[in-house]
Amino acid sequence: MCGDVTITVNELTTKGAEFTQPVMNARRGLLARLRLPGGGEVGMYEPRHERATDLSDAAQGTSRLPAQAQARGPSILDGWN
């Protein structure tokens, strides 16, 4: 799951990642599929619905994301070198 699947796809593509399915509109969000180094695939999903983490953060008035990530939304790249 990520905050902006289109941005994440673009960032990973510039790093050499291969996507087997472009970003498409799924039932409750956006979905893309990424080829793993071993040949398998994994889906990346950007939800268009409320998430439990959004609800608990809103109730507490806090966020666990760094300021830069809060501005663009969470990404699977957060915390990667």
Summary of the structure (lengths in Angstrom):
residues: 81
radius of gyration: 13.7
end to end distance: 18.8
largest distance: 41.4
contacts: 181
relative contact order: 0.23
helix: 31%
strand: 27%
